[in-house]
Amino acid sequence: MTPLATPQRALLAKVALVVLVGAMLVLAYRSGVFAEVSDPKSLARTVVAMGARGHLAFIIAYTVLQPFGVPGTVFIVAASLLWPWPTAFALSMIGTMSASVVGFSFARFIARDWIQARIPERFRKYESALESNAFGTVFLLRLIFWMPQLLHAFFGVSKVPFWTHFFGSLLGYVAPLLAVSYLGSEVIDANGALTPRAWPIFGAFLAVSLLIVGAARYLERRQAKRQAAPRSP
């Protein structure tokens, strides 16, 4: 048998992605999660009562909703309130990675031209960094920005290989998802209100975030200076 031509493989990848997302939507609908999405407390009770099926419903809902508009923080904070932190971390990591793959693949295979024209400048400035150090740049951007839909799209329309994006994102997500999963119940009570301990924790998060951003910008300036410096013959 002759191998499929590149356009045929691309078409099959697009069809497979659409079918996969559609199947996940059907599964999420049949699980009953969408039927109670207007009542968060009822939804939480339903998901917890479903046991292992609730874990699967959470992952499916995260995978198909986050890439197309629902903030990922809604899911990871909810997970930290619904389950013990090891379970919340595992489910949040699986859901975040699945959503990232769907968002990346949608931008690369389905709507590349449409998305390419809508990538904001704050991400475009990292294109040269992706060319020189793709893995490190993916890791750093995931660590700082986490999982916004536009970042999925930016990586999808870039030249970053799929597995570089996958493993760079995986490592970049570990620290923030672990922190939210472990501390989520410490800053938000069962009714969704902030606890008295929330503000010191938020202050620590802000300090660490500023430190990371400052270090990233320092390294970026150093790299730009090295590239701009004249090379000795």
C-alpha positions as CSV (number, residue, x, y, z in Angstrom):
1,M,0.0,0.0,0.0
2,T,1.3,3.5,-0.8
3,P,1.6,5.9,2.1
4,L,-1.0,8.8,2.2
5,A,0.1,12.1,0.8
6,T,0.7,15.0,3.1
7,P,-2.7,16.8,2.2
8,Q,-4.5,13.5,2.9
9,R,-2.9,13.0,6.2
10,A,-3.7,16.6,7.2
11,L,-7.3,16.1,6.2
12,L,-7.5,12.9,8.2
13,A,-6.0,14.7,11.3
14,K,-8.6,17.4,11.0
15,V,-11.5,14.9,10.7
16,A,-10.1,12.9,13.7
17,L,-9.8,16.0,15.9
18,V,-13.4,17.1,15.1
19,V,-14.7,13.6,15.8
20,L,-12.8,13.3,19.0
21,V,-14.0,16.7,20.4
22,G,-17.6,15.8,19.3
23,A,-17.4,12.4,21.0
24,M,-16.2,14.1,24.2
25,L,-19.1,16.6,24.1
26,V,-21.5,13.7,23.7
27,L,-20.0,11.8,26.6
28,A,-20.1,14.9,28.8
29,Y,-23.7,15.5,27.9
30,R,-24.7,11.9,28.6
31,S,-22.8,12.0,31.9
32,G,-25.3,14.6,33.2
33,V,-22.7,17.2,34.0
34,F,-24.0,19.8,31.5
35,A,-27.6,19.4,32.7
36,E,-26.6,20.9,36.1
37,V,-24.0,23.4,35.0
38,S,-26.3,26.3,35.9
39,D,-26.3,25.2,39.6
40,P,-22.6,25.0,40.8
41,K,-23.4,23.5,44.2
42,S,-25.7,20.8,42.6
43,L,-23.1,20.2,40.0
44,A,-20.4,19.7,42.6
45,R,-22.6,17.2,44.5
46,T,-23.3,15.3,41.3
47,V,-19.7,15.1,40.2
48,V,-18.5,13.9,43.7
49,A,-21.4,11.3,43.9
50,M,-20.4,9.9,40.5
51,G,-17.1,8.6,41.9
52,A,-14.7,7.5,39.1
53,R,-17.3,8.5,36.5
54,G,-17.2,12.0,38.1
55,H,-13.4,12.1,37.5
56,L,-14.0,11.2,33.9
57,A,-16.8,13.8,33.5
58,F,-14.5,16.5,34.9
59,I,-11.7,15.7,32.5
60,I,-14.0,15.6,29.5
61,A,-15.7,18.8,30.4
62,Y,-12.3,20.5,31.0
63,T,-11.0,19.2,27.7
64,V,-13.8,20.4,25.5
65,L,-14.8,23.6,27.2
66,Q,-11.5,25.2,28.3
67,P,-9.9,25.6,24.8
68,F,-13.0,27.4,23.6
69,G,-13.6,30.0,26.3
70,V,-14.1,28.6,29.8
71,P,-11.1,29.7,32.0
72,G,-9.0,26.8,33.2
73,T,-8.7,28.2,36.7
74,V,-12.4,27.5,37.1
75,F,-11.7,23.8,36.8
76,I,-8.6,23.6,38.9
77,V,-10.0,25.7,41.7
78,A,-13.2,23.6,41.6
79,A,-11.1,20.4,41.7
80,S,-9.3,21.6,44.8
81,L,-12.6,22.1,46.6
82,L,-14.2,18.8,45.5
83,W,-11.4,16.3,46.1
84,P,-8.3,15.7,48.2
85,W,-5.3,17.6,46.8
86,P,-3.5,14.6,45.3
87,T,-6.7,13.7,43.3
88,A,-7.3,17.3,42.5
89,F,-3.8,17.7,41.2
90,A,-3.9,14.6,39.0
91,L,-7.3,15.5,37.5
92,S,-6.3,19.1,36.9
93,M,-3.0,18.0,35.2
94,I,-4.8,15.5,33.0
95,G,-7.5,18.0,32.1
96,T,-5.1,20.9,31.5
97,M,-2.9,18.8,29.3
98,S,-5.9,17.4,27.3
99,A,-7.3,21.0,26.8
100,S,-3.8,22.2,25.8
101,V,-3.5,19.5,23.2
102,V,-7.0,20.2,21.8
103,G,-6.3,24.0,21.6
104,F,-2.9,23.4,20.0
105,S,-4.3,20.9,17.5
106,F,-7.3,23.1,16.6
107,A,-5.0,26.0,15.8
108,R,-2.5,23.9,13.9
109,F,-4.9,21.7,11.8
110,I,-8.4,23.3,11.7
111,A,-8.2,27.1,11.8
112,R,-4.6,28.0,11.3
113,D,-5.0,31.0,9.0
114,W,-7.9,32.5,10.9
115,I,-6.1,32.2,14.2
116,Q,-2.7,33.4,12.9
117,A,-4.2,36.8,12.2
118,R,-5.6,37.1,15.7
119,I,-2.5,36.3,17.8
120,P,-1.8,39.3,20.1
121,E,1.5,41.1,20.0
122,R,2.3,40.1,23.6
123,F,2.8,36.6,22.4
124,R,4.3,37.3,19.0
125,K,7.4,38.9,20.6
126,Y,8.3,35.4,21.8
127,E,8.5,33.9,18.2
128,S,12.3,34.4,18.0
129,A,12.8,32.8,21.4
130,L,10.8,29.8,20.2
131,E,13.0,29.4,17.2
132,S,16.2,29.5,19.3
133,N,15.0,27.6,22.4
134,A,11.6,26.1,21.8
135,F,11.4,23.8,24.9
136,G,12.6,26.4,27.4
137,T,10.3,29.1,26.0
138,V,7.2,26.8,26.1
139,F,8.1,25.8,29.7
140,L,8.6,29.5,30.8
141,L,5.4,30.7,29.1
142,R,3.3,27.9,30.6
143,L,4.8,28.6,34.0
144,I,4.0,32.3,33.8
145,F,0.7,32.4,31.8
146,W,-0.6,28.9,32.5
147,M,-3.3,27.9,30.0
148,P,-5.0,30.8,28.3
149,Q,-6.7,29.9,25.0
150,L,-4.6,32.4,23.0
151,L,-1.4,30.7,24.2
152,H,-2.7,27.3,23.0
153,A,-3.4,29.0,19.7
154,F,0.0,30.8,19.6
155,F,1.9,27.5,20.0
156,G,-0.4,25.8,17.5
157,V,0.4,28.3,14.7
158,S,4.1,28.4,15.6
159,K,6.8,26.0,14.3
160,V,7.1,24.3,17.7
161,P,7.0,20.5,17.3
162,F,4.0,18.8,18.9
163,W,6.1,16.8,21.5
164,T,8.2,19.8,22.4
165,H,5.0,21.7,23.1
166,F,3.6,18.7,25.0
167,F,6.5,18.1,27.4
168,G,7.4,21.8,27.8
169,S,3.8,22.5,28.8
170,L,3.7,19.4,31.1
171,L,6.7,20.6,33.1
172,G,5.5,24.3,33.1
173,Y,2.2,23.3,34.5
174,V,3.5,21.3,37.5
175,A,4.3,24.1,39.9
176,P,1.2,26.3,39.5
177,L,-1.3,23.4,39.4
178,L,0.3,21.8,42.4
179,A,0.1,25.1,44.3
180,V,-3.6,25.6,43.5
181,S,-4.5,22.0,44.1
182,Y,-2.8,22.0,47.5
183,L,-3.8,25.5,48.6
184,G,-7.2,25.8,47.0
185,S,-9.2,24.7,50.0
186,E,-7.1,27.1,52.1
187,V,-8.1,30.2,50.3
188,I,-11.7,29.4,49.3
189,D,-14.4,27.9,51.5
190,A,-17.1,25.5,50.6
191,N,-19.5,28.4,49.7
192,G,-17.0,30.0,47.3
193,A,-15.9,32.8,49.7
194,L,-12.4,33.8,50.5
195,T,-11.0,32.6,53.8
196,P,-9.0,34.9,56.1
197,R,-5.8,33.1,55.1
198,A,-6.3,33.9,51.4
199,W,-4.6,37.3,51.3
200,P,-1.2,36.2,52.8
201,I,-1.2,33.3,50.3
202,F,-2.1,35.6,47.4
203,G,0.7,38.0,48.5
204,A,3.2,35.1,48.4
205,F,1.9,34.0,45.0
206,L,2.3,37.6,43.7
207,A,5.9,37.8,45.1
208,V,6.9,34.5,43.5
209,S,5.3,35.5,40.2
210,L,7.1,38.8,40.1
211,L,10.3,37.0,40.8
212,I,9.8,34.6,38.0
213,V,8.8,37.3,35.5
214,G,11.8,39.4,36.6
215,A,14.2,36.5,36.1
216,A,12.7,35.6,32.7
217,R,13.1,39.2,31.5
218,Y,16.6,39.3,32.8
219,L,17.5,36.1,30.9
220,E,15.7,37.4,27.8
221,R,17.8,40.7,27.9
222,R,21.0,38.7,28.4
223,Q,20.2,36.5,25.4
224,A,19.4,39.5,23.3
225,K,22.7,41.2,24.2
226,R,24.6,38.1,23.3
227,Q,22.9,37.8,20.0
228,A,23.5,41.5,19.3
229,A,27.2,41.4,20.3
230,P,29.7,41.3,17.4
231,R,31.3,38.0,17.0
232,S,35.1,37.8,16.9
233,P,36.6,36.4,13.8
